[in-house]
Amino acid sequence: MNPVLIAVIVLGAVALVCGLLLVMASHFMAVPVDEKFLALREVLPGANCGGCGYPGCDGYAKALADGREEKTNKCSAGGNEVAEKLAAACGKSFEEAEKRVAFVQCRGEIGLTEKKDEYQGTKSCQAARLLFGGDGACQYGCLGYGDCAAICPQGAISLIKGVARVNPERCIACGQCLGACPQRIIALIPFNAPVKVACSNKEKGAVARKKCSGACIGCSLCARNCPAEAIQVEGNLARVNYERCEGCGACQGACPQKCIL
């Protein structure tokens, strides 16, 4: 027999055997497809912003599909439309999506605080922080080089008087700025939050005030004057429990530092 023909037959036989083995492997080793996960993932917008608290839309869909997550209204980017579809897919009653917004917990504007050093490196918060914790007098304050603004997909963050500020009307609460901020002073709060603590300094009052004249000094006057007991001072810093806050404004009036907005 022609050697070339033999080679062709052998190769064809090998290919046929390999093909059969692949078919068998795909049948016996196949990973079952979670239809519920696919249906939920199809509903989500695919922004992969992390605003729901999970690493992207896949993470949120998987948590809903396997029952680890009960809330179907956590997609800030999708709003009520997505929340309604997720609720239907999970067989749950519809809950309105809580609109949230990013807020920079710092009031250290130019005039209220100073720079301790003159930073001349790359204009980046991450880079500045590597050099002795940044160039600001307050080690907890906004570094003001705009890493959060650079990563914001909506252009909702601007630098005003040396501090990052969020335009709530443009913010979609994707949470990308939270990860970009090396100071970890950006938080997602309810869109209609009646009060906000614009400070992240955890030092004792006298030290904090020396570094920033607008810093929280942990005096607890806000907490003592809150009729709903919605404010607690932890680590020399006031924090608001938005589930209890009634928006009366008593805390703002009581704050001697005017760091409650």
C-alpha positions as CSV (number, residue, x, y, z in Angstrom):
1,M,0.0,0.0,0.0
2,N,1.1,3.5,-0.7
3,P,3.0,4.9,2.3
4,V,1.3,8.3,1.9
5,L,-2.1,6.6,2.0
6,I,-1.2,4.7,5.1
7,A,-0.1,7.9,6.8
8,V,-3.4,9.6,5.9
9,I,-5.4,6.6,7.2
10,V,-3.5,6.6,10.5
11,L,-3.9,10.3,11.0
12,G,-7.6,10.1,10.2
13,A,-8.0,7.2,12.7
14,V,-6.1,9.2,15.4
15,A,-8.3,12.3,14.7
16,L,-11.4,10.1,14.9
17,V,-10.4,8.6,18.2
18,C,-9.4,12.0,19.6
19,G,-12.8,13.4,18.5
20,L,-14.7,10.6,20.2
21,L,-12.7,11.1,23.4
22,L,-13.5,14.8,23.4
23,V,-17.2,14.1,22.9
24,M,-17.1,11.7,25.8
25,A,-15.2,14.1,28.0
26,S,-17.6,16.9,27.3
27,H,-20.5,14.7,28.1
28,F,-19.2,13.1,31.3
29,M,-17.1,16.1,32.6
30,A,-19.5,18.9,31.7
31,V,-20.2,21.4,34.4
32,P,-24.0,21.9,34.9
33,V,-25.2,25.3,33.8
34,D,-27.1,27.2,36.4
35,E,-30.1,28.5,34.4
36,K,-31.2,30.8,37.2
37,F,-27.7,32.4,37.3
38,L,-27.8,33.0,33.5
39,A,-31.3,34.6,33.8
40,L,-30.2,36.9,36.5
41,R,-27.0,37.8,34.8
42,E,-28.9,38.7,31.7
43,V,-31.0,41.2,33.7
44,L,-28.0,43.0,35.2
45,P,-26.5,45.9,33.2
46,G,-22.9,44.6,33.0
47,A,-21.4,47.7,34.4
48,N,-19.3,45.5,36.8
49,C,-19.0,48.6,39.0
50,G,-19.1,46.8,42.4
51,G,-21.7,49.2,43.8
52,C,-23.8,46.2,45.0
53,G,-20.9,45.0,47.2
54,Y,-19.9,42.1,45.0
55,P,-17.0,41.8,42.5
56,G,-19.0,42.6,39.4
57,C,-22.4,41.6,38.0
58,D,-21.4,37.9,37.9
59,G,-20.7,37.9,41.7
60,Y,-24.1,39.5,42.5
61,A,-26.0,37.2,40.1
62,K,-24.3,34.1,41.6
63,A,-25.1,35.2,45.2
64,L,-28.7,35.7,44.3
65,A,-28.9,32.4,42.4
66,D,-27.5,30.3,45.2
67,G,-29.4,32.1,47.9
68,R,-26.5,33.8,49.7
69,E,-28.1,37.2,48.9
70,E,-31.7,38.1,49.6
71,K,-31.8,41.7,48.4
72,T,-32.7,42.2,44.8
73,N,-32.4,46.0,44.9
74,K,-28.7,46.4,45.3
75,C,-27.9,47.4,41.7
76,S,-27.5,51.1,41.8
77,A,-26.6,51.4,38.2
78,G,-29.7,49.6,37.1
79,G,-32.2,51.3,39.4
80,N,-35.8,50.2,39.9
81,E,-36.1,48.7,36.4
82,V,-33.4,46.1,37.2
83,A,-34.6,45.6,40.7
84,E,-38.0,44.7,39.5
85,K,-36.7,42.2,37.0
86,L,-34.4,40.6,39.5
87,A,-37.3,40.3,42.0
88,A,-39.4,38.6,39.4
89,A,-36.6,36.2,38.4
90,C,-36.0,35.3,42.1
91,G,-39.7,35.0,42.9
92,K,-39.6,37.8,45.5
93,S,-41.6,40.9,46.1
94,F,-40.3,44.1,44.4
95,E,-38.4,46.5,46.6
96,E,-37.4,49.9,45.3
97,A,-33.7,50.3,44.6
98,E,-32.0,52.5,47.2
99,K,-30.4,55.3,45.3
100,R,-27.0,55.9,46.8
101,V,-24.2,58.4,46.1
102,A,-20.5,58.6,46.8
103,F,-19.5,61.1,49.4
104,V,-16.0,62.3,50.3
105,Q,-15.7,62.4,54.0
106,C,-13.3,65.3,54.3
107,R,-13.7,69.0,54.7
108,G,-10.0,69.8,54.5
109,E,-10.2,72.5,51.9
110,I,-7.5,75.1,51.3
111,G,-7.8,77.5,54.2
112,L,-8.9,75.0,56.7
113,T,-5.8,72.8,56.6
114,E,-2.3,73.1,55.2
115,K,0.4,71.0,53.5
116,K,3.1,69.6,55.7
117,D,5.5,69.1,52.7
118,E,5.9,70.2,49.1
119,Y,5.2,67.1,47.0
120,Q,6.9,67.2,43.6
121,G,6.3,63.6,42.4
122,T,3.7,62.1,40.1
123,K,0.4,63.9,40.5
124,S,-1.4,60.8,41.9
125,C,-2.9,60.2,45.4
126,Q,-1.5,56.7,45.4
127,A,2.0,58.0,44.7
128,A,1.8,60.8,47.1
129,R,0.7,58.5,49.9
130,L,3.7,56.3,49.5
131,L,5.8,59.3,50.5
132,F,5.4,59.5,54.3
133,G,1.6,59.1,54.0
134,G,1.0,62.1,51.7
135,D,1.8,65.8,51.9
136,G,-1.2,67.0,53.9
137,A,-1.1,68.0,57.5
138,C,-4.0,65.7,58.2
139,Q,-3.0,62.1,57.5
140,Y,-6.6,61.1,57.1
141,G,-7.6,63.8,54.7
142,C,-8.1,64.0,50.9
143,L,-4.8,64.2,49.1
144,G,-6.3,66.2,46.3
145,Y,-4.6,64.7,43.3
146,G,-7.8,63.2,41.8
147,D,-7.3,59.5,41.5
148,C,-11.0,59.2,42.2
149,A,-11.9,61.7,39.5
150,A,-9.7,60.0,36.9
151,I,-11.5,56.6,37.4
152,C,-15.1,57.9,37.6
153,P,-16.9,56.7,34.5
154,Q,-19.5,59.5,34.8
155,G,-17.2,62.4,35.3
156,A,-19.0,63.1,38.6
157,I,-16.0,64.0,40.7
158,S,-14.1,67.3,40.6
159,L,-11.3,68.8,42.7
160,I,-12.6,71.9,44.5
161,K,-10.2,73.9,46.8
162,G,-7.9,70.9,47.0
163,V,-10.6,68.3,48.0
164,A,-12.5,65.9,45.8
165,R,-16.2,66.6,45.5
166,V,-19.0,64.5,44.1
167,N,-21.8,65.8,41.9
168,P,-24.7,63.7,43.2
169,E,-26.8,64.2,40.1
170,R,-24.1,62.5,37.9
171,C,-23.0,59.8,40.4
172,I,-24.3,56.3,39.7
173,A,-22.8,54.8,43.0
174,C,-20.6,52.4,41.0
175,G,-18.1,52.4,43.9
176,Q,-15.0,52.6,41.7
177,C,-13.8,55.8,43.4
178,L,-13.9,54.0,46.8
179,G,-11.3,51.5,45.6
180,A,-9.2,54.3,43.9
181,C,-8.9,56.4,47.0
182,P,-5.8,55.3,49.0
183,Q,-7.1,57.2,52.1
184,R,-10.4,55.2,52.1
185,I,-12.4,58.3,52.9
186,I,-15.1,57.9,50.2
187,A,-18.3,56.2,51.2
188,L,-21.6,55.3,49.5
189,I,-24.4,56.9,51.4
190,P,-28.2,57.2,50.8
191,F,-28.8,59.8,48.0
192,N,-31.2,61.7,50.3
193,A,-29.0,61.4,53.4
194,P,-30.1,64.5,55.5
195,V,-26.7,64.9,57.2
196,K,-23.1,63.9,56.4
197,V,-20.0,63.9,58.5
198,A,-17.3,65.6,56.4
199,C,-14.3,64.3,58.3
200,S,-12.3,61.1,58.6
201,N,-9.8,62.1,61.3
202,K,-9.6,59.6,64.1
203,E,-7.1,61.6,66.3
204,K,-8.0,63.2,69.6
205,G,-9.8,66.6,69.4
206,A,-6.9,68.9,70.0
207,V,-4.6,67.1,67.6
208,A,-7.2,66.9,64.9
209,R,-8.2,70.6,65.2
210,K,-4.5,71.6,65.0
211,K,-4.2,69.9,61.7
212,C,-7.5,71.0,60.3
213,S,-9.8,73.7,61.7
214,G,-12.8,71.9,60.2
215,A,-12.1,68.5,61.7
216,C,-14.4,66.4,64.0
217,I,-13.0,66.6,67.5
218,G,-15.1,63.8,68.9
219,C,-16.8,66.0,71.4
220,S,-20.1,64.0,71.2
221,L,-22.3,67.1,71.2
222,C,-23.9,65.8,68.1
223,A,-24.7,62.5,69.6
224,R,-26.0,64.0,72.9
225,N,-28.3,66.3,71.0
226,C,-29.7,63.7,68.5
227,P,-33.3,62.8,69.6
228,A,-33.2,59.6,67.5
229,E,-29.9,58.4,68.9
230,A,-28.7,58.1,65.3
231,I,-25.1,59.3,65.9
232,Q,-22.3,57.6,67.7
233,V,-18.8,58.7,68.3
234,E,-16.3,55.9,67.6
235,G,-12.6,56.4,67.6
236,N,-13.0,60.2,68.1
237,L,-15.1,60.4,65.0
238,A,-18.9,60.9,64.6
239,R,-20.8,58.4,62.5
240,V,-24.4,58.5,61.4
241,N,-26.8,55.5,61.4
242,Y,-28.9,56.4,58.4
243,E,-31.6,53.9,59.3
244,R,-32.3,55.8,62.5
245,C,-31.6,59.4,61.3
246,E,-34.8,61.5,61.1
247,G,-33.1,64.5,59.5
248,C,-34.0,67.0,62.2
249,G,-30.7,68.8,61.9
250,A,-30.0,69.0,65.6
251,C,-26.6,67.5,65.2
252,Q,-25.6,70.0,62.7
253,G,-26.6,72.9,65.0
254,A,-24.7,71.3,67.9
255,C,-21.4,70.7,66.0
256,P,-18.9,73.4,67.0
257,Q,-16.6,72.4,64.1
258,K,-19.3,72.7,61.5
259,C,-18.1,69.4,60.0
260,I,-21.7,68.0,59.8
261,L,-23.2,69.1,56.6
